Amino acid sequence: CLSPDLIPPGVCNLLNSSTIYANNEVSLAEVDIYGFDYDYDYTLTLYSNALNTMIYNTARDFLIEHYKYPEGIRQYYYISNFAAQDLHYDIQKGLLMKIDAFHYIQLQTVY
């Protein structure tokens, strides 16, 4: 159960049930890792700073405990003003890139 400090005040008053839809084509049984969409135009949620911190810490600890990431990364904490929207890291080629809303790599964003 989420603690009340993870939910921004007044969120329930902002929901419009006529704008909520479900994607029936996703089998959650086949999903290993979930991502969080911070595009406020198409999301069903509003994020609080406490939730962002929890997401970061949980993902970091999961990578350490289940995917053998180095224990040393546990010393890194969530930085709220660090921009990370729509970034993708290709672990096979070691490339960091920005992906647009149509899943295309944006020009001049591959490092």
C-alpha positions in Angstrom: 0.0 0.0 0.0 1.3 3.5 -0.9 1.7 5.9 2.0 -0.3 9.2 1.7 2.9 11.3 1.1 3.4 9.5 -2.2 0.1 10.7 -3.6 -0.1 14.4 -4.5 -3.0 16.2 -2.7 -6.2 16.5 -4.6 -5.4 13.9 -7.3 -8.7 12.1 -7.0 -10.6 15.3 -7.8 -8.7 15.6 -11.1 -9.6 12.2 -12.6 -12.0 12.2 -15.5 -13.2 8.6 -16.0 -14.4 9.3 -19.6 -10.7 9.9 -20.6 -9.4 6.7 -19.2 -8.8 3.8 -21.6 -7.2 0.4 -21.4 -4.7 -1.3 -23.7 -6.0 -4.9 -24.1 -3.0 -6.0 -26.2 -0.4 -6.1 -23.5 0.1 -9.4 -21.7 1.6 -8.5 -18.3 2.6 -12.1 -17.9 5.3 -11.5 -20.5 6.6 -8.2 -19.1 9.8 -8.4 -17.1 10.5 -4.7 -16.5 8.0 -1.9 -16.2 8.9 1.7 -17.1 7.4 5.0 -16.0 6.1 7.5 -18.5 6.7 11.1 -17.4 4.9 12.6 -20.4 2.2 14.4 -18.7 0.1 14.7 -21.9 -0.7 11.0 -22.0 -0.3 9.7 -18.4 -3.0 8.6 -16.0 -1.0 9.7 -12.9 0.5 12.7 -11.2 3.8 12.1 -9.6 5.0 13.5 -6.3 8.7 14.0 -5.4 8.5 11.2 -2.8 7.2 8.8 -5.5 10.0 9.7 -7.9 12.5 9.0 -5.2 10.9 5.7 -4.3 10.9 4.6 -8.0 14.5 5.5 -8.4 15.6 3.7 -5.2 13.5 0.6 -6.0 14.9 0.3 -9.5 18.5 0.9 -8.4 18.2 -1.7 -5.6 16.5 -4.2 -8.0 19.3 -3.9 -10.5 21.8 -4.6 -7.8 20.0 -7.5 -6.3 18.7 -9.2 -9.4 20.9 -8.2 -12.3 24.3 -8.1 -10.6 24.9 -4.3 -10.9 27.8 -3.2 -8.7 27.0 -2.6 -5.1 28.8 0.7 -5.3 25.8 2.3 -7.2 23.8 2.1 -4.0 25.6 5.3 -2.9 23.8 7.3 -5.7 20.5 9.0 -4.9 17.7 10.5 -6.9 18.4 14.0 -8.1 15.0 15.7 -8.7 16.3 18.4 -11.1 18.2 16.0 -13.3 16.5 15.7 -16.7 15.9 12.2 -17.8 12.7 12.3 -19.9 12.6 10.0 -22.9 16.2 8.8 -22.5 17.2 5.3 -23.7 20.5 3.6 -22.9 21.5 0.8 -25.4 23.4 -1.6 -23.1 24.8 -3.6 -26.0 26.5 -0.7 -27.7 26.8 1.7 -24.8 24.9 4.5 -26.4 22.7 7.1 -24.7 20.0 8.6 -26.9 16.7 10.6 -26.8 13.6 8.9 -28.1 10.6 10.8 -29.4 6.9 10.1 -28.9 6.9 7.8 -32.0 9.8 5.8 -30.8 12.3 7.3 -33.2 15.8 8.4 -32.2 15.9 12.2 -32.3 18.7 13.6 -34.5 21.9 14.6 -32.8 21.0 13.0 -29.5 23.1 9.8 -29.6 26.2 9.8 -27.3 
